[in-house]
Amino acid sequence: MANITTSVSNMIQGVSQQSPKVRFIGQCEEQINALSSISDGLKKRPCTRVISAIGEDVINPTDYVHFVNRSENERYAVVLNNTVARAFNLVTGVEATINGVTGGTELPEYLKNADARKNLKSMALADTSFFLNTTVNTAMTTDVTASQDESTALVFIKQGDYQKKYEILFNGSEVVRAEVTLVWVKSFSYYKIASVIVNNAGSGYSSKYPPTLSIVKSTTNQGSIYTNATFKVNVNDATGQITSVTVLNAGLYYYDRWNGVVSFPQSDAGAVVTYTSGVSASAANADTSVIAAGIDALFTSEVSVNDYYSHEPNGGSIVIKKLNGDTFYLTSRDGLANTAIGIVFKTVDDISDLPVQAPNDFKVSVRGAIDSKEDDYYVTFNTNDKGAFGIGGWIESVGYGIQSKIDATTLPHQLVNTGLNEFELSESVWNDRLVGDDESNPIPSFIGKPLNNIFFHKNRLGLLTDDTMLFSEAGQFFNFFRTTVRTLLDSDPIDVSAASTTISRLSSAVGFQENLILFADRGQFVVKSGDTLTPTSISISPVTNYDVDTSAEPLGLGAYIYFPAPRGNYMGIREFRLDATSSTFDSDDITSQIPAYIPSGSTTKLVASSTENIICVYSKGSDLTNTLYVYKFYWSGNEKVISSWSKFTFAMDIHGVEFMNSKLYIVGNKAGRAILCSINMEEQRVESDTLGNFSYHLDLLTKVTSGSTTSITLPFHVEDGDVVEAYDEKGINVKINSVVGNTVYLARPAICFIGLRYAMEYTFSEPVFKQQGGPQGTPSGLTRFILRNGNVFFSKAASFRIEVTPAARDMFLFDFSPNIVDVNRAGSMVFDDGVARFSIFTEAKDCVIKIVNDSAFSANFQSAEFEANAHTRATRYS
């Protein structure tokens, strides 16, 4: 038998559910309300301080809590339930107004949800907070743009000359455009047009004006042309109908989603108006306005024109409109090689074909050039002086008869902080589609689907839906449409899918080292774009395939991203990182030592302080609604020297948590009354309102300096099991006579601190006898290990106790109160450093050793050691 000493060099490595034989030094069996600190060692967690009570039945388990951090002096908690929204100042506890109302502003229908905590998402951007309902399908409004006006044409004289003919030809009043279907055949990796079927032969056609067949994109077409097809359209002049279409060149196309469109009928069946300009003896005869006036005069005299059309000259132009509103066909001939007359009607071939004078709001489509793969687009004329007709410019505009407005009632709403304790809740104003059509400027792909999340990256607002990510126009957060379809701009919106071999539903996006990491339920993706995020430079690549608990938002902290992973009835937390050596992404399980510690819930939230190197995990939906799971870590270079898990428990249900710098804010509910409180997690903090700057460790701590001297009304309801304690500013306990409801009767000092007792508990890991071998020794199964005594090294302690519970025997209590100085004589509370010695006298595997501090004062613990007898039957040599 040998007398040996086993040392626990530190007590800050947190809980481990591994076998005691393989645990690291400093890990423990359980750690409750104790915080691991690199500077203080193990210490009792800081207390919660009441900011204010915000009323009865204000917070429900299904409510959504959002936090706003504008500055050190202006912070808010916003609560949304199924009907109303309320906001509270976290500095003063005062309720802020929303839309000028306190006590609850009615929510718009979009934000009403029976399980808001689960189904709402939020994001803060400067003074604006966006709220998203993941159960609402987005939509366009039913409004559509104006249909094409096929009854109005603009004729303008492009060139005036002497003694030249200017002819305007009107088609017959009864014409029908032919309709055809293309028959495709696949040739290797391309498609060809094998033949053309005439579905409707039309009427009013003439071989004198040969009709043409054009190839246009269908609404689902995403392909392009390699070689364009050519055709000959055959006409029966006797009937005015198309008889057949001959394929001259079958063309080559990447896809077969193209349509054939036959030109509108043109013939001499209608009126022909011919004007001949005057001789050169008068310069006015070549004036375009004189020529236009002459043509208009002939329109008046021509019955077949004047009875069916209105015509209004203006300078060198004439606006012609068919009186019954029907479409018609108009063409021209002239003595200047058909270059002297311009007609703007329905569609023009090129933007250069348009005049500089036209009616205001006159709209026409411009046919895109096939050789440049340019889409058709639309332009509207705006006069410079906003007059009915005049000089101006052609502005790109939206197509005919299409939806152009996003329904703001189905998209994220915004809460704007307009001043101190003032908010405005409203729909967001989303930009309309101003150019193009469903083909050239399609509706965003999120329309018709619910949104999964909202985020911000590189000066763009982002939305996630299914496996698709969308970005707004750069700098224009509410625009998801292109601003021109003539060219693709770097600032244009982005609509891109994350390709993967598995079905992945994108749930979150986190900025990470100049990239964007997308999280799906079954994997992670990286979004790369270079220095500037553009539609042509963006790429999405899968990087890892770790399962994700999508009820929680991943947490970016320092050079890492933390996210929860499902693990049956429990959850794990993974640490996502970029490997500096291999430049690859990877993820480590930081809960590998506690696989059954954090229960899974319907919703999870991770909050953190980069200043204090701490992460708090809240799992809503589990039975432990009063518990936070705390991860304390510390990096020394590339080595993590602290990786500690523990739990904080509170005398209230938790509904919302958020770190702001070193302070953790909690929105809780105590016996039906909602409470705002905070915990200052600052290392080695000092208090300014106690003599000696020490800290009280009472939960829901309230400082009282005014009011009745015989009673204090607490801002919360006292429940069974609660122990209320009160102290003055020196640390002297104030006797409580009785507690009735939430009223405490006592002789109140001038400055009184009152709150609820809570206990710090630290359960040692079973001491294990280890022989030499390996970094931490090797456990021996050939030794009977009997503990005799233990020593705990402490500092800044006022009171604590050690509980030793041998198997099948009563528990032994060892109380330590190092402070023996009279507080009144010292003038303030005095704390001491030292060693607490206690007896054990039982086998290591048969006893539980626990440190408990349920006093209102601190006690820090640095290390421990155990004296033991080791009975060894053999000695290990290797």
Secondary structure, DSSP 8 states (H G I E B T S, - for coil): -EEEEEEE--S-S-B--S-TTT--TT-EEEEESEEEETTTEEEE----EEEEEEEET---TT-EEEEEEEETTEEEEEEE-SSEEEEEETTT--EEEETTBSS-EE--GGG--TTHHHHEEEEEETTEEEEEETTSB--B-S-B-----TTEEEEEES---TT-EEEEEE--SS-B--EEEEEEEEETTEEEEEEEEEEE--BS--TTS---EEEEE-TT----EEE--EEEEEEETTTTEEEEEEEEE--EES-S-EEEEE-----SSS-EEEEE---TTSGGGG-HHHHHHHHHHHHHH-HHHHTTEEEEEETTEEEEEETT-----EEEEETTTT-SEEEESSEES-GGGS-SEEETT-EEEE---TTTT---EEEEEEETT--SEEEEEEEEEB-SS-B--B-GGGS-EEEEEEETTEEEEEE-------SB-TTTS---TTTTSB--EEEEETTEEEEEETTEEEE-BTTBTT--S-S-SSS--TTS-EEEE---SS---EEEEEEETTEEEEEETTEEEEEE--SS--TTT-EEEEEE-----TTS--EEETTEEEEEEEETTEEEEEEEEE-TTT--EEEEETTTT-TTTSB--SEEEEEEETTTTEEEEEEETSS-TTEEEEEEEEEETTEEEEEEEEEEE-SSEEEEEEEETTEEEEEEEETTEEEEEEEE--TT---SSSTTS----EEEEEEE-SS-SSEEE-SS---TT--EEEEETTS-EE-EEEEETTEEEE---SSEEEEEE--EEEEE-----EES-STT-EE-SSEEEEEEEEEEEEEEES-EEEEEEETTS--EEEEE----S-HHHHSS---EEEEEEEEEEEEGGGEEEEEEE-SSS--EEEEEEEEEEEEESS----
